Amino acid sequence: MFKNLTLLADFYEFTMANGYFEQGIGEEIAYFDMYFRKIPDGGGFAVFAGLDQVIDYLNNLKFTDSDIEFLRSKKCFGEGFLQYLKNFKFECDVWAAEEGTPVFPNEPLVIVRGPVIQAQLIETMLLLTINHQSLIATKANRIVRAAQGKAVLEFGSRRAHGSDGAVYGARAAYIGGCNGTACTIADKQFGIPAAGTMAHSWVQLFPDEYSAFCAYARVFPDDCVLLVDTYNVLKSGIPNAIKVHNDILKPLGKRLKGIRIDSGDITYLSKKARKMLDDAGMSDCNIIATNSLDEYIIREMLIQGACVDVFGVGERLITSRSEPVFGGVYKLAAIEKGNEIIPKIKLSENVSKITTPGFKNLFRLFGEDNRAIADVITLHDEIIDSLSPYTIFHPEHTWKKRVLKSFTAVPLLKKVFDKGKCIYDSPPLYEIQKGCQNKIDSLWDEVKRFENPHEYYVDLSKPLWDMKQRLLNEYQTISN
């Protein structure tokens, strides 16, 4: 389902690209890093997602005649530059983490190497895709972990920020661990199981609640889930659901699959409903809870003994309402002059905005118990020898050191594009979801806490740290 999104770029990307062209430096090779600075919701880690859509975008990157005419109408671009765009062919190398990988601030998650015009023009689309899906995947995983093994369904399509927010939000939520979605097109497009019951309007349309339930049971005897809070959950909804189970479904050899509660004190109601259903011999009937849920509400419900089997989570998931910005950035890290890679650094009075220079790689170090110990950002051609002791240290508080002797170093970045050609096979979505869970399982529980999580170590290798310090000292000398 391709849409031409080539012009989905901040205007300054075109003005700079035109400037590079006019200055004769548009073919200079540049290195850009995409990373983020802060984990949403004060969490211990984020979940990387959106790579498959970045691949689709880069595979279809071209300027139509209509695009060229629009840019010409702005009367600020040279004809030579417009002709360059008309014949545009993506030729960059791209490395990226695998989708579903738990990631941490300041790590290079996507590295782009190529002609500076090309590398600059893809900034906005790369960022908005990765930022959005990583945000939703991260939020979904928090909610799934709060549910403690209970099923979680993404029910937020109608509250999403536009159609792409609904569709790709459902995809990201599935990567994060959701069992299904209410978004039908996400099932068609990505194979995410779509699920749904009925709305209150179904119940209201009939003369009474019992008639509405009977009609629904006759139409969907194999998958009958009844919404029981239109009038009164305990005095009307549950008794009518039990009656329909006995009157309609049992004679057909069927069972009521579930009831849904969408309002009121769901914790209290679910406990009462569970007893009523069990007393009626319907212990296999699931209780589904919806209505403005998030990880904190779900956690509190379960602590208080809520008898809920499935959580349907809507707007607070699909919009990541508690913290709706992921904050990924895209920064120049190096350029090439001949065969030399020249590192570049951005300074700032805000220490967190100082970039890490150079062409880099990213490793995750695992102990003998297969638990993740730390991540190390290295220069691209560095090798971490697992057979020799390796010292990791805090990049700011350098006296904090640890010598590792029994560990395995796993590179996290895969090459996705080689000179503009995609060489990476994206795994099926269900494999990404499974891989995500396995990778999160490798983290210590302390990193997965909702409040005050342990800060996972993300260190710089000694050669990379030395390079960064050298550049900092050089620029400090210049500023003085």
C-alpha positions in Angstrom: 0.0 0.0 0.0 2.4 2.7 -1.3 2.0 6.4 -0.9 4.5 8.8 -2.4 5.9 10.5 0.7 9.0 11.9 -0.8 8.0 15.5 0.1 7.3 14.5 3.7 10.3 16.4 4.8 11.0 19.5 6.8 11.5 22.4 4.3 15.0 23.1 5.6 16.1 19.7 4.3 15.4 20.9 0.8 17.0 24.3 1.3 20.1 22.7 2.8 20.2 20.1 0.0 20.0 22.8 -2.6 22.8 24.6 -0.8 25.0 21.5 -0.7 24.3 21.1 -4.5 25.2 24.7 -5.3 28.4 24.5 -3.2 29.5 21.4 -5.0 29.5 19.3 -1.9 26.3 17.3 -2.3 28.1 14.1 -3.1 30.3 14.3 0.0 29.9 11.3 2.2 28.3 12.0 5.5 27.3 9.8 8.5 24.2 10.5 10.5 23.0 8.8 13.7 19.4 8.4 14.8 19.1 8.0 18.6 16.9 9.2 21.4 17.7 11.0 24.7 15.0 10.0 27.2 12.9 7.0 27.9 9.2 7.8 28.0 7.3 7.5 31.3 10.5 7.3 33.3 10.9 3.7 32.2 14.0 1.6 32.2 14.1 0.9 28.5 12.3 1.5 25.2 11.3 -0.8 22.4 12.7 -0.1 18.9 10.0 -0.3 16.1 9.2 1.1 12.7 12.1 -0.2 10.7 10.0 -2.1 8.1 8.1 1.2 7.2 11.5 3.0 6.9 12.6 0.3 4.4 9.3 0.7 2.4 9.9 4.5 2.3 13.5 4.2 1.2 12.7 1.6 -1.4 10.1 3.9 -3.0 12.0 7.2 -2.7 11.6 9.2 -5.9 10.4 12.6 -7.0 7.5 12.8 -9.4 7.0 15.5 -12.0 4.4 16.9 -9.7 6.9 17.1 -6.9 9.4 18.9 -9.1 6.9 21.4 -10.3 5.8 22.1 -6.8 9.4 22.8 -5.6 10.0 24.9 -8.7 6.9 27.0 -7.8 8.7 27.9 -4.5 11.2 30.0 -6.6 14.1 29.3 -4.3 15.7 26.2 -5.8 18.1 26.1 -8.7 17.3 24.3 -11.9 20.4 22.1 -11.6 19.2 21.0 -8.1 15.7 20.2 -9.5 17.2 18.2 -12.3 19.2 16.3 -9.7 16.0 15.5 -7.8 14.3 14.4 -11.0 17.0 11.8 -11.5 17.2 11.0 -7.8 18.4 7.5 -6.9 18.9 6.5 -3.3 22.5 5.2 -2.8 23.1 5.3 1.0 24.2 2.5 3.3 22.0 2.0 6.3 22.5 0.1 9.5 19.8 -0.4 12.1 18.8 -2.3 15.2 16.3 -5.1 14.8 12.7 -4.2 15.5 11.6 -5.4 19.0 15.0 -4.7 20.5 15.0 -3.1 23.9 17.1 0.1 23.5 18.5 2.9 25.7 19.2 6.6 25.4 22.1 7.9 23.2 22.6 4.6 21.4 22.8 4.8 17.6 19.7 2.9 16.5 19.9 3.8 12.8 23.1 4.9 11.1 23.0 6.4 7.6 26.1 6.7 5.4 26.0 8.3 2.0 25.9 11.5 -0.1 25.0 14.3 2.3 22.1 15.5 0.1 20.5 12.0 0.3 21.2 11.4 4.0 19.8 14.8 4.9 16.6 14.5 2.9 15.4 11.3 4.7 15.7 12.8 8.2 12.0 13.7 8.8 10.4 10.5 7.5 13.0 8.3 9.3 12.4 10.2 12.6 8.6 10.3 12.5 8.4 6.6 11.6 10.8 5.4 14.3 9.7 7.9 16.9 6.0 7.0 16.5 6.2 3.2 16.5 8.9 3.0 19.2 6.8 5.2 21.4 3.7 3.0 21.0 5.7 -0.3 21.2 7.3 1.0 24.5 3.9 2.0 26.0 2.3 -1.3 24.9 5.0 -3.3 26.5 4.6 -1.4 29.8 0.8 -2.2 29.7 1.4 -5.9 28.8 3.9 -6.3 31.7 1.4 -4.7 34.1 -1.3 -7.2 33.0 0.9 -10.0 34.4 0.1 -12.6 31.7 -3.5 -11.5 31.1 -4.3 -10.8 27.4 -4.1 -7.2 26.2 -5.9 -6.0 23.1 -5.2 -2.6 21.4 -8.6 -0.9 21.2 -7.5 2.7 20.3 -8.2 3.2 16.5 -10.9 5.8 16.9 -8.7 7.9 19.3 -5.5 7.6 17.3 -3.9 10.7 15.7 -5.1 10.0 12.1 -5.4 6.8 10.0 -1.6 6.1 10.0 -1.6 6.5 13.8 -4.2 3.8 14.0 -2.7 1.4 11.6 0.9 1.7 12.5 0.1 2.2 16.1 -1.6 -1.2 16.1 1.5 -2.7 14.5 3.7 -1.2 17.1 1.4 -2.3 19.9 1.6 -5.9 18.6 5.4 -5.7 18.6 5.2 -4.5 22.2 3.2 -7.6 23.2 -0.5 -6.9 22.6 -2.4 -10.0 21.6 -4.6 -8.3 19.0 -6.3 -5.1 17.8 -9.7 -3.6 17.1 -8.3 -2.2 13.9 -9.6 -4.4 11.0 -7.2 -3.1 8.4 -4.2 -3.9 10.6 -5.3 -7.5 10.5 -5.5 -7.4 6.7 -2.2 -5.5 6.3 -0.1 -7.1 9.0 -1.9 -10.2 10.2 -2.6 -8.8 13.6 -5.6 -10.7 15.0 -8.6 -8.3 14.9 -11.2 -8.7 17.7 -14.3 -6.9 18.8 -17.6 -7.4 20.5 -20.6 -5.0 20.3 -21.2 -1.4 21.1 -23.9 0.0 23.4 -25.8 1.0 20.3 -26.5 -2.7 19.6 -28.1 -3.2 22.9 -30.1 0.1 22.7 -31.4 -0.7 19.3 -33.5 -3.7 20.6 -36.6 -3.5 22.8 -34.6 -4.7 25.8 -31.2 -6.1 26.8 -32.3 -9.7 26.7 -33.6 -9.4 23.2 -30.3 -7.8 22.1 -28.2 -10.5 23.6 -30.4 -13.2 22.1 -30.0 -11.7 18.7 -26.2 -11.4 19.0 -25.9 -15.0 20.3 -27.9 -16.4 17.3 -25.6 -14.5 14.8 -22.3 -15.3 16.6 -22.8 -18.5 18.6 -19.2 -19.6 18.3 -17.7 -16.3 19.4 -20.3 -14.6 21.6 -19.1 -11.8 23.9 -21.8 -9.6 25.4 -21.4 -6.0 26.6 -23.2 -6.0 30.0 -23.0 -2.4 31.2 -25.5 -0.6 29.1 -28.1 -0.5 31.9 -26.9 -2.2 35.1 -24.0 -4.7 35.2 -25.1 -6.8 38.2 -28.8 -6.5 38.2 -29.4 -6.7 34.4 -26.3 -7.4 32.3 -24.9 -10.5 34.0 -28.3 -12.1 34.7 -29.3 -11.6 31.0 -26.0 -12.9 29.8 -26.4 -16.0 31.9 -30.0 -16.4 30.7 -28.9 -16.1 27.0 -26.2 -18.7 27.6 -28.8 -21.1 29.0 -31.6 -20.3 26.6 -29.7 -19.9 23.3 -26.2 -21.2 23.4 -26.4 -24.3 25.5 -29.1 -25.9 23.3 -26.7 -25.4 20.4 -23.9 -27.0 22.2 -22.1 -23.7 22.5 -20.7 -21.6 25.4 -20.7 -17.9 26.1 -17.2 -16.8 25.4 -17.1 -13.7 27.5 -18.7 -10.6 28.9 -17.3 -7.0 28.6 -17.5 -4.3 31.3 -16.8 -0.8 30.0 -17.8 1.5 32.9 -18.2 1.8 36.7 -15.8 0.3 39.3 -14.6 -2.5 37.1 -12.5 -4.1 39.8 -15.6 -4.4 42.1 -17.9 -5.4 39.3 -15.5 -8.0 37.9 -15.3 -9.8 41.2 -19.1 -9.8 41.6 -19.5 -10.9 38.0 -17.0 -13.7 38.4 -18.9 -15.2 41.3 -22.3 -14.9 39.5 -20.8 -16.6 36.4 -19.1 -19.3 38.4 -22.2 -20.0 40.4 -24.0 -20.4 37.0 -21.5 -23.0 35.9 -19.8 -20.6 33.5 -16.3 -20.5 35.0 -14.9 -20.6 31.4 -16.6 -17.3 30.5 -14.0 -14.6 30.2 -14.4 -11.1 31.7 -13.1 -8.3 29.5 -12.4 -4.9 30.9 -12.2 -1.7 28.8 -12.6 2.1 29.5 -9.5 4.4 29.6 -7.1 1.8 31.0 -3.3 2.1 31.3 -0.5 0.3 33.0 -1.0 1.9 36.4 -4.8 1.3 36.5 -4.3 -2.3 35.4 -1.7 -2.9 38.0 -3.9 -1.5 40.7 -6.9 -3.5 39.5 -4.9 -6.7 39.8 -3.5 -5.8 43.2 -7.1 -5.3 44.4 -8.1 -8.7 43.1 -9.9 -7.8 39.8 -11.2 -10.9 38.1 -10.3 -9.8 34.6 -9.1 -12.1 31.9 -8.6 -9.6 29.0 -7.8 -5.9 29.0 -8.9 -3.8 26.0 -6.7 -0.6 26.1 -7.6 2.4 23.9 -6.5 6.0 23.8 -3.9 5.8 26.6 -2.1 3.2 24.5 -2.5 4.4 20.9 -1.6 8.0 21.8 0.8 7.2 24.7 -1.2 9.8 26.5 1.1 10.0 29.6 4.1 11.0 27.5 3.3 11.3 23.8 6.7 12.2 22.4 9.6 9.8 21.9 12.2 12.4 21.2 14.5 10.7 18.7 17.0 12.9 16.9 19.1 12.7 13.8 22.6 14.1 14.0 25.7 14.4 11.8 28.4 12.2 13.3 31.2 12.2 10.6 32.2 13.0 7.0 34.6 11.3 4.6 37.5 13.0 3.0 39.2 10.5 0.6 39.7 7.4 2.7 39.6 9.3 6.0 36.6 9.4 8.3 36.5 12.8 10.1 34.4 12.8 13.2 32.0 15.6 13.9 30.6 16.7 17.3 27.8 19.1 18.3 28.4 21.0 21.5 25.8 22.5 23.8 25.5 24.2 27.2 23.0 21.3 27.8 25.3 18.4 28.4 22.7 15.8 27.3 22.7 17.4 23.8 26.4 17.0 23.2 26.7 14.3 20.5 29.0 11.3 20.3 31.2 11.7 17.1 32.4 9.2 14.6 31.2 6.1 12.6 30.0 3.8 15.3 28.8 0.3 16.2 26.7 -1.0 19.1 27.3 -4.2 21.2 25.2 -5.8 23.9 27.3 -7.7 26.5 25.7 -10.8 28.1 26.9 -12.7 31.1 27.0 -16.5 31.4 23.4 -16.5 32.6 22.4 -14.8 29.3 21.4 -11.7 31.2 22.3 -8.4 29.5 25.1 -6.7 31.5 25.7 -3.5 29.5 25.7 -1.9 26.0 28.9 -0.5 24.6 29.1 2.0 21.8 32.3 1.5 19.8 34.0 2.8 16.7 32.7 0.9 13.7 35.7 -1.2 13.1 36.3 -2.2 16.8 36.1 -5.8 17.8 35.2 -6.8 21.4 37.0 -10.0 22.2 34.9 -12.1 24.5 37.9 -14.3 25.2 39.8 -11.5 26.9 38.9 -9.4 29.9 37.1 -6.2 28.9 36.7 -3.1 31.0 33.5 -1.1 30.8 33.2 2.3 32.4 30.7 5.1 32.9 31.2 7.7 30.1 30.8 10.6 32.5 31.8 9.2 35.9 34.8 7.4 34.5 36.0 6.1 37.9 33.0 3.7 37.8 34.5 0.7 36.1 33.9 -3.0 35.9 36.1 -5.7 34.4 34.2 -8.4 32.6 35.8 -11.9 32.2 33.0 -14.2 31.2 30.7 -12.6 28.7 29.5 -12.6 25.1 29.4 -9.5 22.9 26.6 -9.4 20.4 26.4 -6.6 17.7 23.0 -5.0 17.7 23.2 -3.1 14.3 22.4 -5.0 11.1 23.2 -3.7 7.6 19.9 -2.9 6.0 20.9 -1.0 2.8 24.1 -1.4 0.8 24.6 1.5 -1.7 20.8 2.0 -1.8 19.9 -1.6 -2.2 17.9 -3.3 0.5 19.8 -6.4 1.7 17.8 -7.1 4.8 14.9 -9.5 5.1 12.3 -8.2 7.6 11.1 -11.1 9.7 7.3 -11.8 10.0 5.6 -9.6 12.6 4.8 -12.5 15.0 8.6 -13.3 15.0 9.4 -9.7 15.8 6.9 -9.8 18.7 8.3 -13.1 20.0 11.9 -11.8 19.6 10.9 -8.7 21.5 9.7 -10.7 24.5 12.8 -12.9 24.5 15.1 -9.9 24.4 13.2 -8.1 27.2 13.4 -11.3 29.3 17.2 -11.0 29.1 17.0 -7.7 31.1 17.2 -7.7 34.9 13.9 -7.2 36.6 15.3 -4.1 38.2 15.6 -2.5 34.8 11.9 -3.3 34.1 10.5 -1.5 37.2 7.9 1.1 36.5 9.2 3.4 39.3 12.8 4.2 39.7 14.1 1.5 37.4 17.8 0.6 37.6 19.8 2.6 35.0 21.1 0.2 32.5 24.7 0.7 31.6 25.4 2.3 28.2 29.1 2.9 27.9 31.6 4.2 25.3 34.6 2.1 24.3 37.9 3.5 25.3 38.9 4.5 21.7 35.5 6.2 21.2 35.7 8.0 24.6 39.2 9.2 23.8 38.0 10.6 20.4 35.1 12.4 22.0 37.4 13.9 24.7 39.9 15.0 22.1 37.2 16.9 20.1 35.8 18.4 23.3 39.2 19.7 24.2 39.9 21.0 20.7 36.6 23.0 20.7 37.1 24.2 24.2 40.5 25.6 23.1 39.0 27.3 20.2 36.2 28.9 22.3 38.8 30.2 24.8 
